Structures are given as structure tokens and as C-alpha cells.
Amino acid sequence: MSGIPYTSSRQRLINISCFIIWIIYAFVQTVLLWWFEVDFNLALNDSLVSATATSLCCYIIANALNHYLPRRKGYFYIVVWGLALAAISVSLDRWILQYVIYDKNYLNHIDLSLPLRFFINTLLIAWIAMINILWNIQQEHKENEQRKADAERLAREAELYNLRQQLQPHFLFNSLNSIIALIGRKPEEARNMTFQLSDFLRGTLRKDDQQLIALKDELEHLQLYLSIEKVRFGHRLETRVTYDEECLMKTLPAMIMQPLVENAIKYGLYDTTEKVTIGVACSCHNHMLQIQIENPYDSQSNKPRRGTGFGLRGVQRRLYLLFGRTDLLETQATTHIFTSIIKIPQL
């Protein structure tokens, strides 16, 4: 058994339903009695009292079921309760009528009609009970669906948070190692790199509560990251970032570019002392923001030079959790260039 939340709109519906039952019951019974040539005043008094007693019992069971949803064996008690209320309504009706109507012949006629009145009242009470039970089942189903959706949302947010947290540790360790290495040889560069790392991490913390940010903000954050990486790799790392001006206010998941650029740097600079250029190009068309990241790639080498690993998997998983699509990340490999392309729907 479970409680059903009480709402003012539900109570209003119960009140209106019982009032409608009272009006229809009184009207129909009055017309029928008058049709069978019962005195109009007798018919009206009988109908008003009967309608009031029946509506009161309907109101009682409706309010009770407003807070209670029976389970299996509980339906038996609802049936017993409904029959008891029907009997009470008929008894109350008969008891009041003896003080309202003084025609003994008519009272005898009422006594003969008690089984029929009991049957009619039972049907009305059962109808009200059934409507309330169905309403309760529907509301419980909606609440269960909402709880399920909330649980899935919380799980999705937790996974997204976990994916974002996995971006930082190895980058942070590498940066700290670079700072340590620079302290003795180039203290000024170590100092600048420390400030850059501090600004980068501060920006990361600010973005923890944001799922979607403007491309302009993402590029500013990416520039901080690239500045730190350029200190680490020196002249070997060159970057080329291009974008269309009209795309700057388009939105994308916070820090979605960093893992792909990080992989591009890692595998583009792998086992080479030559200067390497990492390209980032942003464009937008057909309600889609497209980001293309390129790094050098030697298809003839047996060593891993392309952006594989957590970067691609993590980005693809984040895009799926946010947009429910698996076609938003593409990779292309030519003889010398590996390209990652992410597409962000503009909702």
C-alpha cells in the first residue's frame, strides 16, 4: 500500500463530481417518480434526501481513496466498504424520510423499493471508487516514471561528471613535472607556467556546474591549455586555431575539445623532434557546430600516433549522454593526417 499525494485540484474534482451526482440523482429520481404519478412534492422531497445521502457516501469513499491505493487483497476491503456505504446511504435515507414525509402509504412504497435503491447506490459508489482507483494508478505510474527519469538523469550527470574529472589528472601531473624541470633552468618560465596552470584549473572549476558553454569561452579555455603545453614542448608545438565569427556564441559541452586536442598533441609529437602543427577549425551550418581537430599521422609506422584511447571514447560517451546520438564524433585518417570531427547540435 502506498499513499497518494493530496492535491487541491484533486479535491476540487471530487467536490464537483459529487455535486453532479447529487443534481443528476435528484433530477432523475424526481422525474421518474412524477412520471409514475407520485405527488410532485413527495417525489421532490424523496429525491433530495436520497440524493444527499448517496452523494455523501460517494464523497466519503472518494476522499478515502484520495489517500489510499489498495493492493491485491486490499480490493476485497474496498468492495466490503462500498457495500457498507450503500447500506448506510439507504438506511440514512429511510431514517430521514420518516421525519420529512408523513404519507404512510408512500413510506410503505419506499420500504418495498429499498433493495432497488441499495442496488443503484452500490453502482454509484462502485463507479466513484473505480474512477478514484484508476486515477490513483495513473498518478502512481506517472510518479514512478518521473522517479525513473530523475534517477536516470542523476546517473547521467554523475557519469558526465566522472568523465570530465578523468580529463585532468595526467595533464596536471605532466604540467607539474614540467614546472619542476623548469625551476632550476628557467625559473621565469616556471613561474609563468604556474600562473597559467592556476588560471586553467580555476576556469575548469568554474565550468563544473555548466554542461553547455559558448564556443568563445571554450576557445579561451583551450588557449590557456595550449599555452601550458607550448611551455612543455617548446618550439616543437605549433597550433592553428580558426573559427567563423558567427559561431562564437554557439554552444557546446564544456571542455569537450581538450581531450581531443590533448590526444592530438600526444600522438602528433610522439617519437619526433620536428615541429608539429595541431589544427583546430570551428564552423557552423545546418544548426550544427562542427569542430575539426587535426594532428600528424604516419600510417606506415607501427607505433601509435593517432588520437586513440580515452579521449575519443570519453568524448563519444559524453556526446551520447547529452544528445542521445552516436553519430556526433567521426574520425578520418589519411597517409599523414588524422582528423577528429565533432558535431554539436544547436538545440
C-alpha positions as YAML, in Angstrom:
chain: A
units: angstrom
residues:
- id: 1
  name: MET
  ca: [0.00, 0.00, 0.00]
- id: 2
  name: SER
  ca: [1.16, 3.50, -0.70]
- id: 3
  name: GLY
  ca: [-0.07, 6.98, -0.02]
- id: 4
  name: ILE
  ca: [-1.25, 9.15, -2.89]
- id: 5
  name: PRO
  ca: [-0.30, 12.83, -2.61]
- id: 6
  name: TYR
  ca: [-3.23, 15.08, -1.74]
- id: 7
  name: THR
  ca: [-3.81, 17.94, -4.18]
- id: 8
  name: SER
  ca: [-6.30, 20.79, -4.19]
- id: 9
  name: SER
  ca: [-7.16, 20.11, -7.85]
- id: 10
  name: ARG
  ca: [-7.99, 16.50, -7.00]
- id: 11
  name: GLN
  ca: [-10.22, 17.66, -4.12]
- id: 12
  name: ARG
  ca: [-11.97, 20.11, -6.43]
- id: 13
  name: LEU
  ca: [-12.66, 17.29, -8.87]
- id: 14
  name: ILE
  ca: [-14.16, 15.15, -6.09]
- id: 15
  name: ASN
  ca: [-16.37, 18.02, -4.92]
- id: 16
  name: ILE
  ca: [-17.61, 18.74, -8.43]
- id: 17
  name: SER
  ca: [-18.22, 15.04, -9.17]
- id: 18
  name: CYS
  ca: [-20.27, 14.54, -6.01]
- id: 19
  name: PHE
  ca: [-22.24, 17.70, -6.69]
- id: 20
  name: ILE
  ca: [-23.02, 16.47, -10.23]
- id: 21
  name: ILE
  ca: [-24.11, 13.10, -8.80]
- id: 22
  name: TRP
  ca: [-26.40, 14.92, -6.35]
- id: 23
  name: ILE
  ca: [-28.01, 17.01, -9.12]
- id: 24
  name: ILE
  ca: [-28.45, 14.11, -11.58]
- id: 25
  name: TYR
  ca: [-29.69, 11.71, -8.90]
- id: 26
  name: ALA
  ca: [-32.25, 14.20, -7.58]
- id: 27
  name: PHE
  ca: [-33.41, 15.24, -11.05]
- id: 28
  name: VAL
  ca: [-33.74, 11.72, -12.50]
- id: 29
  name: GLN
  ca: [-35.50, 10.30, -9.44]
- id: 30
  name: THR
  ca: [-37.91, 13.24, -9.26]
- id: 31
  name: VAL
  ca: [-38.80, 12.89, -12.95]
- id: 32
  name: LEU
  ca: [-39.27, 9.13, -12.67]
- id: 33
  name: LEU
  ca: [-41.48, 9.34, -9.57]
- id: 34
  name: TRP
  ca: [-43.53, 12.15, -11.09]
- id: 35
  name: TRP
  ca: [-43.83, 10.08, -14.31]
- id: 36
  name: PHE
  ca: [-45.35, 7.28, -12.22]
- id: 37
  name: GLU
  ca: [-47.87, 9.78, -10.89]
- id: 38
  name: VAL
  ca: [-46.33, 10.34, -7.48]
- id: 39
  name: ASP
  ca: [-47.19, 13.72, -5.99]
- id: 40
  name: PHE
  ca: [-44.53, 16.22, -7.07]
- id: 41
  name: ASN
  ca: [-43.76, 17.41, -3.53]
- id: 42
  name: LEU
  ca: [-43.37, 13.84, -2.29]
- id: 43
  name: ALA
  ca: [-41.18, 12.99, -5.27]
- id: 44
  name: LEU
  ca: [-39.03, 16.09, -4.75]
- id: 45
  name: ASN
  ca: [-38.54, 15.53, -1.01]
- id: 46
  name: ASP
  ca: [-37.73, 11.85, -1.50]
- id: 47
  name: SER
  ca: [-35.28, 12.61, -4.30]
- id: 48
  name: LEU
  ca: [-33.45, 15.40, -2.45]
- id: 49
  name: VAL
  ca: [-32.97, 13.28, 0.67]
- id: 50
  name: SER
  ca: [-31.91, 10.19, -1.32]
- id: 51
  name: ALA
  ca: [-29.52, 12.22, -3.49]
- id: 52
  name: THR
  ca: [-27.95, 13.85, -0.41]
- id: 53
  name: ALA
  ca: [-27.40, 10.53, 1.40]
- id: 54
  name: THR
  ca: [-25.95, 8.85, -1.68]
- id: 55
  name: SER
  ca: [-23.72, 11.81, -2.61]
- id: 56
  name: LEU
  ca: [-22.42, 11.96, 0.97]
- id: 57
  name: CYS
  ca: [-21.37, 8.27, 0.83]
- id: 58
  name: CYS
  ca: [-19.78, 8.82, -2.59]
- id: 59
  name: TYR
  ca: [-17.87, 11.78, -1.13]
- id: 60
  name: ILE
  ca: [-16.65, 9.66, 1.80]
- id: 61
  name: ILE
  ca: [-15.25, 6.84, -0.35]
- id: 62
  name: ALA
  ca: [-13.75, 9.26, -2.88]
- id: 63
  name: ASN
  ca: [-11.88, 11.16, -0.16]
- id: 64
  name: ALA
  ca: [-10.72, 7.94, 1.46]
- id: 65
  name: LEU
  ca: [-9.33, 6.67, -1.85]
- id: 66
  name: ASN
  ca: [-7.73, 10.06, -2.41]
- id: 67
  name: HIS
  ca: [-5.06, 8.97, 0.09]
- id: 68
  name: TYR
  ca: [-5.07, 5.21, -0.39]
- id: 69
  name: LEU
  ca: [-4.28, 2.86, -3.26]
- id: 70
  name: PRO
  ca: [-5.30, -0.75, -2.48]
- id: 71
  name: ARG
  ca: [-3.04, -3.65, -3.39]
- id: 72
  name: ARG
  ca: [-4.41, -7.06, -4.40]
- id: 73
  name: LYS
  ca: [-6.16, -8.27, -1.23]
- id: 74
  name: GLY
  ca: [-6.99, -4.65, -0.43]
- id: 75
  name: TYR
  ca: [-9.62, -4.61, -3.18]
- id: 76
  name: PHE
  ca: [-11.75, -7.02, -1.14]
- id: 77
  name: TYR
  ca: [-11.93, -4.45, 1.64]
- id: 78
  name: ILE
  ca: [-12.92, -1.77, -0.87]
- id: 79
  name: VAL
  ca: [-15.84, -3.96, -2.02]
- id: 80
  name: VAL
  ca: [-16.95, -4.55, 1.59]
- id: 81
  name: TRP
  ca: [-16.56, -0.85, 2.32]
- id: 82
  name: GLY
  ca: [-18.62, 0.08, -0.75]
- id: 83
  name: LEU
  ca: [-21.44, -2.32, 0.19]
- id: 84
  name: ALA
  ca: [-21.43, -0.98, 3.73]
- id: 85
  name: LEU
  ca: [-21.66, 2.61, 2.49]
- id: 86
  name: ALA
  ca: [-24.51, 1.67, 0.14]
- id: 87
  name: ALA
  ca: [-26.37, 0.09, 3.06]
- id: 88
  name: ILE
  ca: [-25.66, 3.15, 5.23]
- id: 89
  name: SER
  ca: [-26.92, 5.51, 2.50]
- id: 90
  name: VAL
  ca: [-30.20, 3.57, 2.15]
- id: 91
  name: SER
  ca: [-30.66, 3.35, 5.93]
- id: 92
  name: LEU
  ca: [-29.91, 7.04, 6.37]
- id: 93
  name: ASP
  ca: [-32.29, 7.87, 3.54]
- id: 94
  name: ARG
  ca: [-35.11, 5.83, 5.10]
- id: 95
  name: TRP
  ca: [-34.49, 7.22, 8.58]
- id: 96
  name: ILE
  ca: [-34.61, 10.87, 7.43]
- id: 97
  name: LEU
  ca: [-37.64, 10.37, 5.18]
- id: 98
  name: GLN
  ca: [-39.84, 9.26, 8.08]
- id: 99
  name: TYR
  ca: [-39.41, 12.77, 9.53]
- id: 100
  name: VAL
  ca: [-39.89, 14.52, 6.19]
- id: 101
  name: ILE
  ca: [-42.76, 12.54, 4.63]
- id: 102
  name: TYR
  ca: [-45.92, 11.82, 6.63]
- id: 103
  name: ASP
  ca: [-47.73, 9.76, 3.99]
- id: 104
  name: LYS
  ca: [-47.59, 6.20, 5.41]
- id: 105
  name: ASN
  ca: [-48.61, 4.63, 2.12]
- id: 106
  name: TYR
  ca: [-45.68, 6.32, 0.41]
- id: 107
  name: LEU
  ca: [-43.34, 5.23, 3.22]
- id: 108
  name: ASN
  ca: [-44.51, 1.66, 2.68]
- id: 109
  name: HIS
  ca: [-43.77, 2.10, -1.01]
- id: 110
  name: ILE
  ca: [-40.26, 3.28, -0.07]
- id: 111
  name: ASP
  ca: [-39.73, 0.17, 2.07]
- id: 112
  name: LEU
  ca: [-40.56, -2.01, -0.91]
- id: 113
  name: SER
  ca: [-38.08, -0.10, -3.08]
- id: 114
  name: LEU
  ca: [-35.15, -0.36, -0.63]
- id: 115
  name: PRO
  ca: [-33.45, -3.30, -2.47]
- id: 116
  name: LEU
  ca: [-33.59, -1.33, -5.74]
- id: 117
  name: ARG
  ca: [-32.25, 1.79, -4.03]
- id: 118
  name: PHE
  ca: [-29.45, -0.28, -2.46]
- id: 119
  name: PHE
  ca: [-28.53, -1.67, -5.89]
- id: 120
  name: ILE
  ca: [-28.49, 1.80, -7.50]
- id: 121
  name: ASN
  ca: [-26.43, 3.29, -4.66]
- id: 122
  name: THR
  ca: [-23.99, 0.38, -4.84]
- id: 123
  name: LEU
  ca: [-23.46, 1.04, -8.55]
- id: 124
  name: LEU
  ca: [-22.86, 4.76, -7.97]
- id: 125
  name: ILE
  ca: [-20.42, 4.17, -5.12]
- id: 126
  name: ALA
  ca: [-18.63, 1.47, -7.13]
- id: 127
  name: TRP
  ca: [-18.38, 3.87, -10.09]
- id: 128
  name: ILE
  ca: [-16.86, 6.60, -7.92]
- id: 129
  name: ALA
  ca: [-14.47, 4.10, -6.29]
- id: 130
  name: MET
  ca: [-13.37, 2.74, -9.67]
- id: 131
  name: ILE
  ca: [-12.68, 6.22, -11.05]
- id: 132
  name: ASN
  ca: [-10.57, 7.09, -8.00]
- id: 133
  name: ILE
  ca: [-8.63, 3.82, -8.11]
- id: 134
  name: LEU
  ca: [-7.87, 4.30, -11.82]
- id: 135
  name: TRP
  ca: [-6.83, 7.89, -11.12]
- id: 136
  name: ASN
  ca: [-4.52, 6.69, -8.33]
- id: 137
  name: ILE
  ca: [-2.98, 4.02, -10.55]
- id: 138
  name: GLN
  ca: [-2.36, 6.59, -13.28]
- id: 139
  name: GLN
  ca: [-0.82, 9.06, -10.83]
- id: 140
  name: GLU
  ca: [1.40, 6.38, -9.31]
- id: 141
  name: HIS
  ca: [2.52, 5.37, -12.80]
- id: 142
  name: LYS
  ca: [3.40, 9.00, -13.59]
- id: 143
  name: GLU
  ca: [5.30, 9.33, -10.31]
- id: 144
  name: ASN
  ca: [7.21, 6.10, -10.97]
- id: 145
  name: GLU
  ca: [8.10, 7.32, -14.46]
- id: 146
  name: GLN
  ca: [9.23, 10.65, -13.02]
- id: 147
  name: ARG
  ca: [11.34, 8.92, -10.37]
- id: 148
  name: LYS
  ca: [12.85, 6.69, -13.05]
- id: 149
  name: ALA
  ca: [13.62, 9.72, -15.22]
- id: 150
  name: ASP
  ca: [15.16, 11.55, -12.24]
- id: 151
  name: ALA
  ca: [17.28, 8.52, -11.36]
- id: 152
  name: GLU
  ca: [18.47, 8.21, -14.97]
- id: 153
  name: ARG
  ca: [19.22, 11.95, -15.08]
- id: 154
  name: LEU
  ca: [21.23, 11.77, -11.85]
- id: 155
  name: ALA
  ca: [23.13, 8.72, -13.12]
- id: 156
  name: ARG
  ca: [23.81, 10.51, -16.42]
- id: 157
  name: GLU
  ca: [25.02, 13.64, -14.62]
- id: 158
  name: ALA
  ca: [27.24, 11.54, -12.34]
- id: 159
  name: GLU
  ca: [28.77, 9.77, -15.35]
- id: 160
  name: LEU
  ca: [29.29, 13.08, -17.15]
- id: 161
  name: TYR
  ca: [30.97, 14.50, -14.05]
- id: 162
  name: ASN
  ca: [33.17, 11.41, -13.79]
- id: 163
  name: LEU
  ca: [34.14, 11.67, -17.46]
- id: 164
  name: ARG
  ca: [35.10, 15.31, -17.02]
- id: 165
  name: GLN
  ca: [37.14, 14.57, -13.91]
- id: 166
  name: GLN
  ca: [39.16, 11.97, -15.82]
- id: 167
  name: LEU
  ca: [40.46, 14.71, -18.12]
- id: 168
  name: GLN
  ca: [42.65, 16.38, -15.50]
- id: 169
  name: PRO
  ca: [44.96, 14.03, -13.54]
- id: 170
  name: HIS
  ca: [47.62, 13.07, -16.10]
- id: 171
  name: PHE
  ca: [47.63, 16.57, -17.62]
- id: 172
  name: LEU
  ca: [48.11, 18.04, -14.14]
- id: 173
  name: PHE
  ca: [50.94, 15.60, -13.31]
- id: 174
  name: ASN
  ca: [52.71, 16.32, -16.60]
- id: 175
  name: SER
  ca: [52.40, 20.07, -16.06]
- id: 176
  name: LEU
  ca: [53.76, 19.84, -12.51]
- id: 177
  name: ASN
  ca: [56.69, 17.72, -13.73]
- id: 178
  name: SER
  ca: [57.42, 20.34, -16.40]
- id: 179
  name: ILE
  ca: [57.31, 23.12, -13.80]
- id: 180
  name: ILE
  ca: [59.73, 21.17, -11.59]
- id: 181
  name: ALA
  ca: [62.08, 20.68, -14.54]
- id: 182
  name: LEU
  ca: [61.95, 24.40, -15.41]
- id: 183
  name: ILE
  ca: [62.51, 25.72, -11.88]
- id: 184
  name: GLY
  ca: [66.27, 25.18, -11.99]
- id: 185
  name: ARG
  ca: [66.91, 26.11, -15.61]
- id: 186
  name: LYS
  ca: [64.26, 28.70, -16.41]
- id: 187
  name: PRO
  ca: [62.64, 29.98, -13.21]
- id: 188
  name: GLU
  ca: [60.74, 32.76, -15.01]
- id: 189
  name: GLU
  ca: [59.11, 30.29, -17.40]
- id: 190
  name: ALA
  ca: [58.30, 28.01, -14.46]
- id: 191
  name: ARG
  ca: [56.66, 30.96, -12.72]
- id: 192
  name: ASN
  ca: [54.60, 31.85, -15.81]
- id: 193
  name: MET
  ca: [53.58, 28.24, -16.32]
- id: 194
  name: THR
  ca: [52.44, 28.03, -12.68]
- id: 195
  name: PHE
  ca: [50.21, 31.08, -13.17]
- id: 196
  name: GLN
  ca: [48.83, 29.66, -16.42]
- id: 197
  name: LEU
  ca: [48.11, 26.32, -14.76]
- id: 198
  name: SER
  ca: [46.38, 28.12, -11.90]
- id: 199
  name: ASP
  ca: [44.19, 30.10, -14.32]
- id: 200
  name: PHE
  ca: [43.39, 26.94, -16.26]
- id: 201
  name: LEU
  ca: [42.33, 24.97, -13.19]
- id: 202
  name: ARG
  ca: [40.32, 27.92, -11.88]
- id: 203
  name: GLY
  ca: [38.45, 28.05, -15.19]
- id: 204
  name: THR
  ca: [37.87, 24.30, -15.01]
- id: 205
  name: LEU
  ca: [36.28, 24.64, -11.57]
- id: 206
  name: ARG
  ca: [34.02, 27.43, -12.80]
- id: 207
  name: LYS
  ca: [32.78, 25.20, -15.62]
- id: 208
  name: ASP
  ca: [31.98, 22.24, -13.37]
- id: 209
  name: ASP
  ca: [28.37, 23.41, -12.96]
- id: 210
  name: GLN
  ca: [27.86, 24.11, -16.67]
- id: 211
  name: GLN
  ca: [27.01, 21.45, -19.22]
- id: 212
  name: LEU
  ca: [26.91, 23.80, -22.23]
- id: 213
  name: ILE
  ca: [29.01, 26.92, -22.77]
- id: 214
  name: ALA
  ca: [29.64, 29.32, -25.66]
- id: 215
  name: LEU
  ca: [32.33, 28.42, -28.20]
- id: 216
  name: LYS
  ca: [34.02, 31.74, -27.35]
- id: 217
  name: ASP
  ca: [34.51, 30.66, -23.72]
- id: 218
  name: GLU
  ca: [35.65, 27.17, -24.74]
- id: 219
  name: LEU
  ca: [38.28, 28.61, -27.09]
- id: 220
  name: GLU
  ca: [39.58, 30.96, -24.38]
- id: 221
  name: HIS
  ca: [39.92, 27.99, -22.04]
- id: 222
  name: LEU
  ca: [41.59, 25.96, -24.79]
- id: 223
  name: GLN
  ca: [44.13, 28.75, -25.36]
- id: 224
  name: LEU
  ca: [45.15, 28.53, -21.69]
- id: 225
  name: TYR
  ca: [45.64, 24.80, -22.11]
- id: 226
  name: LEU
  ca: [47.68, 25.27, -25.30]
- id: 227
  name: SER
  ca: [49.85, 27.93, -23.62]
- id: 228
  name: ILE
  ca: [50.79, 25.43, -20.92]
- id: 229
  name: GLU
  ca: [51.51, 22.71, -23.48]
- id: 230
  name: LYS
  ca: [53.71, 25.10, -25.50]
- id: 231
  name: VAL
  ca: [55.84, 25.68, -22.41]
- id: 232
  name: ARG
  ca: [56.19, 21.90, -22.04]
- id: 233
  name: PHE
  ca: [57.06, 21.16, -25.67]
- id: 234
  name: GLY
  ca: [58.72, 24.44, -26.65]
- id: 235
  name: HIS
  ca: [59.36, 25.08, -30.35]
- id: 236
  name: ARG
  ca: [58.15, 21.60, -31.30]
- id: 237
  name: LEU
  ca: [54.48, 22.52, -30.84]
- id: 238
  name: GLU
  ca: [52.66, 24.89, -33.15]
- id: 239
  name: THR
  ca: [48.89, 25.38, -33.12]
- id: 240
  name: ARG
  ca: [46.49, 26.80, -35.68]
- id: 241
  name: VAL
  ca: [43.03, 27.72, -34.38]
- id: 242
  name: THR
  ca: [40.49, 29.07, -36.87]
- id: 243
  name: TYR
  ca: [36.79, 29.79, -36.47]
- id: 244
  name: ASP
  ca: [33.90, 31.59, -38.11]
- id: 245
  name: GLU
  ca: [32.83, 34.71, -36.23]
- id: 246
  name: GLU
  ca: [29.15, 33.75, -36.37]
- id: 247
  name: CYS
  ca: [29.95, 30.54, -34.46]
- id: 248
  name: LEU
  ca: [31.38, 32.17, -31.34]
- id: 249
  name: MET
  ca: [28.06, 32.22, -29.48]
- id: 250
  name: LYS
  ca: [27.11, 28.68, -30.46]
- id: 251
  name: THR
  ca: [27.07, 26.27, -27.53]
- id: 252
  name: LEU
  ca: [28.94, 23.05, -26.89]
- id: 253
  name: PRO
  ca: [29.67, 20.80, -23.88]
- id: 254
  name: ALA
  ca: [32.23, 22.37, -21.54]
- id: 255
  name: MET
  ca: [35.81, 21.12, -22.14]
- id: 256
  name: ILE
  ca: [34.75, 18.80, -24.97]
- id: 257
  name: MET
  ca: [37.71, 19.95, -27.11]
- id: 258
  name: GLN
  ca: [40.50, 19.46, -24.58]
- id: 259
  name: PRO
  ca: [40.75, 15.63, -24.62]
- id: 260
  name: LEU
  ca: [40.85, 15.56, -28.43]
- id: 261
  name: VAL
  ca: [43.49, 18.30, -28.61]
- id: 262
  name: GLU
  ca: [45.43, 16.56, -25.84]
- id: 263
  name: ASN
  ca: [45.41, 13.30, -27.79]
- id: 264
  name: ALA
  ca: [46.37, 15.15, -30.96]
- id: 265
  name: ILE
  ca: [49.38, 16.70, -29.19]
- id: 266
  name: LYS
  ca: [50.35, 13.43, -27.52]
- id: 267
  name: TYR
  ca: [50.30, 11.33, -30.68]
- id: 268
  name: GLY
  ca: [51.29, 14.09, -33.07]
- id: 269
  name: LEU
  ca: [54.53, 14.74, -31.15]
- id: 270
  name: TYR
  ca: [55.21, 11.07, -30.48]
- id: 271
  name: ASP
  ca: [58.75, 9.98, -31.40]
- id: 272
  name: THR
  ca: [59.67, 13.14, -33.30]
- id: 273
  name: THR
  ca: [61.85, 16.19, -32.66]
- id: 274
  name: GLU
  ca: [60.46, 18.14, -35.59]
- id: 275
  name: LYS
  ca: [57.99, 20.97, -35.36]
- id: 276
  name: VAL
  ca: [54.40, 19.71, -35.37]
- id: 277
  name: THR
  ca: [51.28, 21.74, -36.11]
- id: 278
  name: ILE
  ca: [47.98, 20.87, -34.46]
- id: 279
  name: GLY
  ca: [44.98, 22.34, -36.28]
- id: 280
  name: VAL
  ca: [41.62, 23.28, -34.77]
- id: 281
  name: ALA
  ca: [38.87, 24.57, -37.08]
- id: 282
  name: CYS
  ca: [35.37, 25.59, -35.99]
- id: 283
  name: SER
  ca: [32.47, 26.14, -38.37]
- id: 284
  name: CYS
  ca: [28.68, 26.04, -38.21]
- id: 285
  name: HIS
  ca: [25.99, 25.12, -40.70]
- id: 286
  name: ASN
  ca: [22.56, 23.46, -40.72]
- id: 287
  name: HIS
  ca: [22.03, 24.12, -36.98]
- id: 288
  name: MET
  ca: [25.20, 22.19, -36.22]
- id: 289
  name: LEU
  ca: [28.51, 23.40, -34.75]
- id: 290
  name: GLN
  ca: [31.38, 21.42, -36.26]
- id: 291
  name: ILE
  ca: [34.86, 21.24, -34.74]
- id: 292
  name: GLN
  ca: [37.70, 19.62, -36.65]
- id: 293
  name: ILE
  ca: [41.00, 18.71, -34.94]
- id: 294
  name: GLU
  ca: [43.99, 17.51, -36.97]
- id: 295
  name: ASN
  ca: [47.32, 16.00, -35.97]
- id: 296
  name: PRO
  ca: [50.17, 14.43, -38.00]
- id: 297
  name: TYR
  ca: [49.83, 10.70, -38.52]
- id: 298
  name: ASP
  ca: [52.16, 8.18, -40.12]
- id: 299
  name: SER
  ca: [50.10, 5.26, -41.43]
- id: 300
  name: GLN
  ca: [53.28, 3.24, -42.13]
- id: 301
  name: SER
  ca: [54.51, 3.30, -38.55]
- id: 302
  name: ASN
  ca: [53.76, 0.51, -36.13]
- id: 303
  name: LYS
  ca: [53.73, 2.90, -33.22]
- id: 304
  name: PRO
  ca: [50.52, 4.63, -32.13]
- id: 305
  name: ARG
  ca: [50.47, 8.16, -33.48]
- id: 306
  name: ARG
  ca: [46.81, 8.88, -33.76]
- id: 307
  name: GLY
  ca: [44.24, 10.04, -31.21]
- id: 308
  name: THR
  ca: [43.04, 6.78, -29.72]
- id: 309
  name: GLY
  ca: [42.26, 5.90, -26.12]
- id: 310
  name: PHE
  ca: [40.23, 7.72, -23.50]
- id: 311
  name: GLY
  ca: [39.99, 10.99, -25.45]
- id: 312
  name: LEU
  ca: [37.83, 9.61, -28.25]
- id: 313
  name: ARG
  ca: [35.88, 7.20, -26.05]
- id: 314
  name: GLY
  ca: [35.20, 9.83, -23.40]
- id: 315
  name: VAL
  ca: [34.06, 12.44, -25.91]
- id: 316
  name: GLN
  ca: [31.80, 9.98, -27.71]
- id: 317
  name: ARG
  ca: [30.23, 8.89, -24.42]
- id: 318
  name: ARG
  ca: [29.64, 12.49, -23.31]
- id: 319
  name: LEU
  ca: [28.01, 13.38, -26.62]
- id: 320
  name: TYR
  ca: [25.73, 10.35, -26.38]
- id: 321
  name: LEU
  ca: [24.71, 11.16, -22.79]
- id: 322
  name: LEU
  ca: [23.95, 14.78, -23.66]
- id: 323
  name: PHE
  ca: [22.30, 14.37, -27.07]
- id: 324
  name: GLY
  ca: [21.35, 10.68, -27.31]
- id: 325
  name: ARG
  ca: [23.20, 10.24, -30.62]
- id: 326
  name: THR
  ca: [26.16, 8.09, -31.61]
- id: 327
  name: ASP
  ca: [26.97, 9.85, -34.90]
- id: 328
  name: LEU
  ca: [28.37, 13.11, -33.48]
- id: 329
  name: LEU
  ca: [32.03, 12.02, -33.45]
- id: 330
  name: GLU
  ca: [33.85, 10.99, -36.62]
- id: 331
  name: THR
  ca: [37.49, 10.14, -37.29]
- id: 332
  name: GLN
  ca: [39.31, 10.20, -40.61]
- id: 333
  name: ALA
  ca: [42.83, 9.01, -41.35]
- id: 334
  name: THR
  ca: [44.90, 9.74, -44.45]
- id: 335
  name: THR
  ca: [48.54, 8.86, -45.04]
- id: 336
  name: HIS
  ca: [49.84, 11.74, -42.94]
- id: 337
  name: ILE
  ca: [46.90, 13.37, -41.14]
- id: 338
  name: PHE
  ca: [44.49, 12.05, -38.53]
- id: 339
  name: THR
  ca: [41.31, 14.11, -38.10]
- id: 340
  name: SER
  ca: [38.69, 14.07, -35.36]
- id: 341
  name: ILE
  ca: [35.38, 15.79, -36.13]
- id: 342
  name: ILE
  ca: [32.74, 16.51, -33.52]
- id: 343
  name: LYS
  ca: [29.31, 17.88, -34.35]
- id: 344
  name: ILE
  ca: [27.26, 19.69, -31.73]
- id: 345
  name: PRO
  ca: [23.51, 20.09, -32.41]
- id: 346
  name: GLN
  ca: [22.26, 23.61, -31.66]
- id: 347
  name: LEU
  ca: [19.02, 22.99, -29.77]
...
